[in-house]
Amino acid sequence: MQNKTFLIISREYTSRVKKKSFIILTILLPILMAGLIFLPVLLMMHSEKKQHTHVLVVDDTEIFLNTFQETDNTTYQYRSGDITQLTQEMLENDGIDCIFHILDNGEGLRSNLYYKKSIPTTLQSSIESQMNETFFDKMLQDSLHIELADFQKLQDLTKVNITTIQIDKDGNQRENDADMNMVIGMMCGFFIYFIIIFFASQVLRGVLEEKTNRIVEVLISSVKPMQLLVGKIVGIALVGITQFLIWVVLTAGILFGIQLAAPSLFQDEASAEMATEMINNSNMAGLADGNIFQVINNYFPVSITELLLSFFFYFVAGYLIYATLYAATGSVVDNESDSQQYTMPVTLPLLLSIITVPTISTSPNGQLAVWLSMIPLTSPISMMVRLPSGVPLWQLLTSMGICLIFLVFCIWFAAKVYRVGILMYGKKNGWKEILRWLKEA
């Protein structure tokens, strides 16, 4: 029996890995992902480097004269006069790309930006931020009689920095970052959702393909339906793992190649300053030394070992639960369109868990989060969203135990339905018919 099951697993694996669609998708997806990430950045950098913008400033208020900071791509020139004549001069003069007119009408700061050709999308926001800062400083000095240096000193003195510290039952203290926990949990939840939907659907299509082509009749003559079911599910799982590992390797290789070819993409000063500020604000200075594992162990309520082991368990359990149910669905119908009425009740809990990810991540110990992490059809996603924020050990073990019990039921259910339904052709089987198979089998 074991030899036949291994033969089926080998057949499922080799037949799918050798397909052109598998090879093309495995190679193409990392390239497409890298392109979607970096192509807009490259185009933006190229356009911004090539386009130099000359701005003519007409300030009726005389507040912002000589206050705008020039950059490598933007220069400012200050003029006064009739705006109609100046706009006409802009149209005739290639040295002026746009005119920024600041109105003095007693109704607050109002301004117009005239341009003849497309201008950088960041120009307007840059001008607005500089104007806000300049006008605020002026109001401090003229209206409130506060010097700018005194105001900045007051800001530094009144800046609040809160460090969140979690205390366990033994009184041990651990610094915690709720935002980071939420991000890690959401990433784990969405990743498991993608794996379940993508690879469980392949099981459904594989069963339908063999049933439609009548290949299953030949296979059933030499192996038991249970062997065929187990072999198909495990074989496709191995295909998915192989494809995922290749994606990881290729994506890492592409990113490394882009870094070598265009190191400026990874050395942007603004991005580096933003990342440094985020690290300092989240009390995760250990990242500066590259010790990511120490950071995880110091700041997350769950150890990296527990996180990885739990992720592996829910990855395997979630896939097996939905793969067996999808395989049973594929054996009942003759085409993929008819399978929707059977897969919808199974897929709805999965959609519910993904919809409630934001709610669970913001309240990981709420009643909704706890209950969804116990229900086996939603726990693979819901529990992984909760886990980085800290889950009592009894809840984690209870959830895993319920998953295993439900998985045994799913295997029993799928085996009963698969054994009868895989040889049924030309007939739409309803739920009553399926229940009769369970009783008779």
C-alpha positions as CSV (number, residue, x, y, z in Angstrom):
1,M,0.0,0.0,0.0
2,Q,2.8,2.4,0.9
3,N,4.7,1.7,-2.3
4,K,1.6,2.5,-4.4
5,T,0.9,5.7,-2.4
6,F,4.5,6.8,-3.0
7,L,4.2,6.0,-6.7
8,I,1.1,8.3,-6.9
9,I,2.9,11.1,-5.0
10,S,5.8,10.7,-7.4
11,R,3.5,10.8,-10.4
12,E,1.6,13.9,-9.2
13,Y,4.9,15.7,-8.4
14,T,6.8,14.9,-11.6
15,S,3.9,15.3,-14.0
16,R,3.2,18.8,-12.6
17,V,6.8,20.0,-12.3
18,K,7.5,19.1,-15.9
19,K,4.5,21.1,-17.2
20,K,5.4,24.2,-19.2
21,S,2.9,26.2,-17.2
22,F,4.7,25.3,-14.0
23,I,8.1,26.3,-15.4
24,I,6.8,29.6,-16.9
25,L,4.9,30.6,-13.8
26,T,7.8,29.7,-11.5
27,I,10.3,31.8,-13.5
28,L,7.9,34.6,-14.5
29,L,6.3,35.5,-11.2
30,P,9.5,36.6,-9.4
31,I,10.4,38.7,-12.5
32,L,6.9,40.3,-12.6
33,M,7.0,41.0,-8.8
34,A,10.4,42.6,-9.1
35,G,9.2,44.6,-12.1
36,L,6.0,45.8,-10.3
37,I,8.1,46.9,-7.3
38,F,11.1,48.6,-9.0
39,L,9.9,49.7,-12.5
40,P,7.8,52.6,-11.2
41,V,10.7,53.6,-8.9
42,L,13.1,53.5,-11.8
43,L,10.8,55.5,-14.1
44,M,10.2,58.1,-11.4
45,M,13.9,58.5,-10.6
46,H,14.7,58.7,-14.4
47,S,12.0,61.4,-15.0
48,E,12.9,63.4,-11.9
49,K,16.6,63.4,-12.8
50,K,15.9,64.4,-16.4
51,Q,13.2,67.1,-15.6
52,H,14.5,70.4,-14.2
53,T,11.7,72.8,-13.2
54,H,12.2,76.5,-13.2
55,V,9.5,78.2,-11.0
56,L,8.7,81.9,-11.2
57,V,7.4,83.1,-7.8
58,V,5.1,86.1,-7.7
59,D,4.5,86.9,-4.1
60,D,2.0,89.7,-3.5
61,T,2.3,89.3,0.3
62,E,6.1,89.6,0.2
63,I,6.2,87.0,3.0
64,F,7.8,84.2,1.0
65,L,10.5,86.2,-0.9
66,N,13.7,84.2,-1.1
67,T,12.4,81.5,1.3
68,F,11.9,78.5,-1.0
69,Q,14.8,76.1,-0.9
70,E,16.3,75.1,-4.3
71,T,17.2,71.5,-5.2
72,D,19.1,69.9,-8.0
73,N,15.9,69.6,-9.9
74,T,14.1,72.8,-8.9
75,T,15.1,76.5,-9.0
76,Y,13.1,79.5,-8.0
77,Q,13.1,83.0,-9.5
78,Y,11.2,85.9,-7.8
79,R,9.4,88.6,-9.8
80,S,6.6,91.1,-9.4
81,G,4.1,92.4,-11.9
82,D,0.8,91.7,-13.7
83,I,0.1,88.0,-13.6
84,T,-1.5,88.0,-17.1
85,Q,1.7,89.4,-18.7
86,L,3.9,87.0,-16.7
87,T,1.9,84.0,-17.9
88,Q,2.2,85.2,-21.5
89,E,5.9,85.6,-20.9
90,M,6.0,82.0,-19.6
91,L,4.4,80.7,-22.8
92,E,7.0,82.5,-24.9
93,N,10.0,81.8,-22.7
94,D,11.4,78.3,-22.5
95,G,13.3,79.3,-19.3
96,I,10.1,79.4,-17.2
97,D,8.2,76.1,-16.6
98,C,5.6,77.4,-14.2
99,I,4.4,80.4,-12.2
100,F,3.5,80.3,-8.6
101,H,1.3,83.3,-7.7
102,I,0.7,84.0,-4.0
103,L,-2.4,86.2,-3.6
104,D,-2.8,89.0,-1.1
105,N,-6.5,89.4,-0.8
106,G,-7.0,89.4,3.0
107,E,-8.7,86.0,3.0
108,G,-5.8,83.9,4.2
109,L,-3.1,82.3,2.1
110,R,-4.4,81.6,-1.4
111,S,-2.2,80.8,-4.3
112,N,-2.3,79.6,-7.9
113,L,0.2,77.4,-9.8
114,Y,0.2,78.0,-13.5
115,Y,2.1,75.7,-15.8
116,K,2.4,75.0,-19.5
117,K,3.8,71.5,-19.5
118,S,3.6,68.6,-17.0
119,I,5.4,69.3,-13.7
120,P,6.7,66.8,-11.1
121,T,4.0,65.5,-8.9
122,T,6.1,66.3,-5.8
123,L,6.4,70.0,-6.6
124,Q,3.1,71.1,-5.2
125,S,3.5,69.2,-1.9
126,S,7.1,70.6,-1.6
127,I,5.9,74.2,-2.0
128,E,3.0,73.7,0.4
129,S,5.1,72.2,3.1
130,Q,7.7,75.1,2.8
131,M,5.0,77.7,2.9
132,N,3.3,76.2,5.9
133,E,6.6,76.1,7.8
134,T,7.6,79.7,6.8
135,F,4.1,81.1,7.6
136,F,4.0,79.3,11.0
137,D,7.4,80.7,12.0
138,K,6.2,84.2,11.0
139,M,3.0,83.8,13.1
140,L,5.0,82.7,16.1
141,Q,7.2,85.8,15.9
142,D,4.8,88.5,14.8
143,S,1.5,87.5,16.5
144,L,2.6,85.4,19.5
145,H,6.1,87.0,20.0
146,I,7.8,83.6,20.4
147,E,11.2,83.1,19.0
148,L,11.6,80.1,16.8
149,A,14.5,78.7,18.9
150,D,12.4,78.9,22.0
151,F,9.5,77.1,20.3
152,Q,11.8,74.3,19.1
153,K,13.2,74.0,22.6
154,L,9.7,73.8,24.0
155,Q,8.8,71.1,21.5
156,D,11.8,69.0,22.5
157,L,11.0,69.4,26.2
158,T,7.3,68.4,25.8
159,K,7.9,65.4,23.4
160,V,6.3,62.3,24.9
161,N,8.0,58.8,24.3
162,I,6.0,55.8,25.6
163,T,7.7,52.4,26.0
164,T,5.2,49.5,26.2
165,I,6.3,46.8,28.6
166,Q,4.5,43.5,28.9
167,I,4.7,41.6,32.3
168,D,4.0,37.9,32.3
169,K,2.7,35.7,35.2
170,D,6.2,35.3,36.6
171,G,6.7,39.0,36.8
172,N,9.2,39.1,33.9
173,Q,9.2,42.3,31.9
174,R,9.6,42.6,28.1
175,E,9.5,45.6,25.9
176,N,6.8,45.2,23.3
177,D,5.9,47.0,20.1
178,A,2.2,46.5,19.3
179,D,2.5,48.0,15.8
180,M,5.2,45.6,14.8
181,N,3.3,42.7,16.3
182,M,0.3,43.7,14.3
183,V,2.3,43.9,11.0
184,I,4.0,40.5,11.5
185,G,0.6,38.9,12.4
186,M,-1.1,40.3,9.3
187,M,1.7,39.2,7.1
188,C,1.6,35.6,8.4
189,G,-2.2,35.5,8.1
190,F,-2.3,36.8,4.5
191,F,0.5,34.5,3.5
192,I,-1.3,31.4,4.8
193,Y,-4.5,32.5,3.1
194,F,-2.6,32.7,-0.2
195,I,-1.1,29.2,0.2
196,I,-4.4,27.6,1.1
197,I,-6.3,29.1,-1.7
198,F,-3.7,28.6,-4.4
199,F,-2.6,25.0,-3.7
200,A,-5.9,23.6,-2.4
201,S,-7.5,24.9,-5.7
202,Q,-4.9,22.9,-7.6
203,V,-6.1,19.7,-5.8
204,L,-9.7,20.5,-7.0
205,R,-8.6,21.1,-10.6
206,G,-6.4,18.0,-10.5
207,V,-9.3,15.7,-9.4
208,L,-11.7,17.3,-11.9
209,E,-9.1,16.8,-14.7
210,E,-8.6,13.1,-14.0
211,K,-12.4,12.6,-13.7
212,T,-13.2,14.4,-16.9
213,N,-10.5,12.6,-18.9
214,R,-11.6,9.2,-17.4
215,I,-8.0,8.6,-16.2
216,V,-9.3,7.9,-12.8
217,E,-11.0,4.7,-14.0
218,V,-7.6,3.2,-14.9
219,L,-6.0,4.3,-11.7
220,I,-8.8,3.0,-9.5
221,S,-8.4,-0.5,-11.1
222,S,-4.9,-0.8,-9.5
223,V,-5.0,1.4,-6.4
224,K,-7.5,2.2,-3.7
225,P,-9.4,5.5,-3.7
226,M,-7.8,6.4,-0.4
227,Q,-4.3,5.9,-1.8
228,L,-5.2,8.0,-4.8
229,L,-6.6,10.8,-2.6
230,V,-3.6,10.9,-0.2
231,G,-1.1,10.7,-3.1
232,K,-2.7,13.5,-4.9
233,I,-2.9,15.8,-1.9
234,V,0.7,15.1,-0.8
235,G,2.1,15.3,-4.3
236,I,0.5,18.7,-5.0
237,A,1.7,19.9,-1.6
238,L,5.3,19.0,-2.5
239,V,4.8,20.8,-5.8
240,G,3.7,23.9,-4.0
241,I,6.6,23.8,-1.6
242,T,9.0,23.3,-4.4
243,Q,7.5,26.3,-6.3
244,F,7.5,28.5,-3.2
245,L,11.2,27.7,-2.5
246,I,12.2,28.5,-6.1
247,W,10.3,31.8,-5.8
248,V,12.2,32.7,-2.7
249,V,15.5,31.9,-4.3
250,L,14.8,33.6,-7.6
251,T,13.3,36.7,-5.9
252,A,16.4,37.0,-3.6
253,G,18.6,36.6,-6.6
254,I,16.8,39.2,-8.6
255,L,16.8,41.7,-5.7
256,F,20.6,41.1,-5.2
257,G,21.1,41.6,-9.0
258,I,19.2,44.9,-8.9
259,Q,21.2,46.0,-5.9
260,L,24.4,45.4,-7.8
261,A,23.2,47.0,-11.0
262,A,21.5,50.0,-9.3
263,P,22.7,50.5,-5.7
264,S,21.1,53.9,-5.5
265,L,17.7,52.2,-5.2
266,F,18.8,50.7,-1.8
267,Q,20.8,53.8,-0.7
268,D,18.1,56.5,-0.8
269,E,18.9,59.0,2.0
270,A,15.3,59.8,2.7
271,S,14.4,56.2,3.0
272,A,17.4,55.5,5.3
273,E,16.4,58.4,7.6
274,M,12.8,57.2,7.8
275,A,13.9,53.6,8.6
276,T,16.3,54.9,11.3
277,E,13.5,57.0,12.8
278,M,11.1,54.1,12.8
279,I,13.7,51.8,14.5
280,N,14.5,54.4,17.2
281,N,10.8,55.1,17.9
282,S,10.0,51.4,18.2
283,N,13.0,50.8,20.6
284,M,14.5,48.3,18.2
285,A,18.0,49.7,17.9
286,G,19.3,46.1,17.6
287,L,18.3,46.2,14.0
288,A,21.2,48.6,13.4
289,D,23.6,45.8,14.2
290,G,21.8,43.4,11.9
291,N,20.8,41.0,14.8
292,I,17.2,40.5,13.7
293,F,16.8,37.3,15.7
294,Q,17.8,39.0,18.9
295,V,15.3,41.8,18.2
296,I,12.5,39.3,17.7
297,N,13.3,37.5,20.9
298,N,13.7,40.7,22.9
299,Y,10.6,42.6,21.7
300,F,8.0,40.0,20.7
301,P,5.9,38.1,23.3
302,V,6.6,34.9,21.3
303,S,9.9,33.4,20.6
304,I,11.0,33.0,16.9
305,T,11.1,29.2,17.4
306,E,7.5,29.2,18.6
307,L,6.5,31.5,15.8
308,L,8.1,29.4,13.1
309,L,6.8,26.1,14.5
310,S,3.3,27.4,14.8
311,F,3.5,28.8,11.3
312,F,4.6,25.4,9.9
313,F,1.8,23.6,11.8
314,Y,-1.0,25.9,10.6
315,F,0.4,26.0,7.1
316,V,0.3,22.2,6.9
317,A,-3.0,21.8,8.8
318,G,-4.7,24.5,6.9
319,Y,-3.7,23.1,3.5
320,L,-4.6,19.5,4.4
321,I,-8.0,20.5,5.7
322,Y,-9.0,22.6,2.7
323,A,-7.2,20.2,0.2
324,T,-9.2,17.2,1.4
325,L,-12.5,19.2,1.3
326,Y,-11.7,20.5,-2.2
327,A,-10.8,17.0,-3.4
328,A,-14.1,15.7,-2.1
329,T,-15.8,18.6,-4.0
330,G,-13.9,17.7,-7.2
331,S,-15.1,14.1,-7.0
332,V,-18.8,15.1,-6.8
333,V,-19.0,17.3,-9.9
334,D,-18.0,17.0,-13.5
335,N,-16.7,20.5,-14.2
336,E,-15.3,23.4,-12.3
337,S,-18.3,25.7,-12.7
338,D,-20.6,23.2,-10.9
339,S,-18.1,23.0,-8.0
340,Q,-18.8,26.6,-6.8
341,Q,-22.0,25.5,-5.0
342,Y,-20.0,23.0,-2.9
343,T,-16.8,25.0,-2.4
344,M,-18.6,28.2,-1.4
345,P,-19.7,26.9,2.1
346,V,-16.1,25.7,2.7
347,T,-14.5,29.0,1.4
348,L,-16.8,31.3,3.4
349,P,-15.0,30.7,6.7
350,L,-11.7,31.4,5.0
351,L,-13.0,34.7,3.6
352,L,-14.4,35.6,7.0
353,S,-11.1,35.1,8.6
354,I,-9.3,37.2,6.1
355,I,-11.9,40.0,6.3
356,T,-11.6,40.1,10.1
357,V,-7.7,40.3,10.0
358,P,-7.7,44.1,10.7
359,T,-10.1,43.6,13.7
360,I,-8.1,40.6,15.1
361,S,-4.8,42.4,14.7
362,T,-6.0,45.5,16.7
363,S,-7.7,43.4,19.4
364,P,-5.9,40.0,19.4
365,N,-7.3,38.9,22.8
366,G,-10.9,40.0,22.0
367,Q,-13.8,37.4,22.0
368,L,-14.0,37.5,18.2
369,A,-10.3,36.8,17.8
370,V,-10.3,34.0,20.4
371,W,-13.3,32.2,18.9
372,L,-12.1,32.5,15.3
373,S,-8.7,31.1,16.4
374,M,-10.4,28.0,17.8
375,I,-12.7,27.2,14.8
376,P,-10.6,24.9,12.6
377,L,-11.7,26.4,9.3
378,T,-10.6,29.9,10.4
379,S,-7.9,29.2,13.0
380,P,-4.9,28.8,10.5
381,I,-5.2,32.5,9.7
382,S,-6.8,33.9,12.9
383,M,-4.3,32.2,15.2
384,M,-1.3,33.3,13.2
385,V,-2.6,36.9,13.3
386,R,-2.9,36.7,17.1
387,L,0.3,34.8,17.8
388,P,2.9,37.7,17.5
389,S,1.0,39.7,20.1
390,G,1.1,36.9,22.6
391,V,-1.4,34.0,23.0
392,P,-1.8,31.8,26.2
393,L,-0.2,28.4,25.7
394,W,-3.5,26.6,26.5
395,Q,-5.3,28.5,23.8
396,L,-2.6,27.6,21.2
397,L,-2.5,23.9,22.2
398,T,-6.4,23.8,22.2
399,S,-6.5,25.3,18.7
400,M,-4.0,22.9,17.4
401,G,-5.8,19.9,19.0
402,I,-9.1,21.0,17.5
403,C,-7.4,21.4,14.1
404,L,-6.0,17.8,14.2
405,I,-9.4,16.3,15.3
406,F,-11.1,18.2,12.5
407,L,-8.5,17.1,10.0
408,V,-9.2,13.5,10.9
409,F,-12.9,14.1,10.2
410,C,-12.1,15.8,6.9
411,I,-10.0,12.9,5.8
412,W,-12.8,10.5,6.7
413,F,-15.4,12.6,5.0
414,A,-13.3,13.1,1.9
415,A,-12.4,9.4,1.6
416,K,-16.1,8.4,1.8
417,V,-17.2,11.0,-0.8
418,Y,-14.2,10.5,-3.0
419,R,-14.6,6.7,-3.2
420,V,-18.2,7.0,-4.6
421,G,-18.2,10.3,-6.4
422,I,-15.0,9.9,-8.4
423,L,-16.8,7.3,-10.6
424,M,-20.1,9.1,-10.9
425,Y,-20.6,10.8,-14.3
426,G,-23.3,12.9,-16.0
427,K,-25.3,13.4,-12.8
428,K,-25.5,16.4,-10.5
429,N,-25.3,15.1,-7.0
430,G,-27.0,17.1,-4.2
431,W,-26.3,17.2,-0.5
432,K,-28.9,14.5,0.2
433,E,-27.1,12.2,-2.2
434,I,-23.7,12.9,-0.5
435,L,-25.2,12.1,2.9
436,R,-26.5,8.8,1.5
437,W,-23.0,7.9,0.3
438,L,-21.7,8.6,3.9
439,K,-24.3,6.3,5.4
440,E,-23.8,3.5,2.9
441,A,-20.1,3.6,2.6
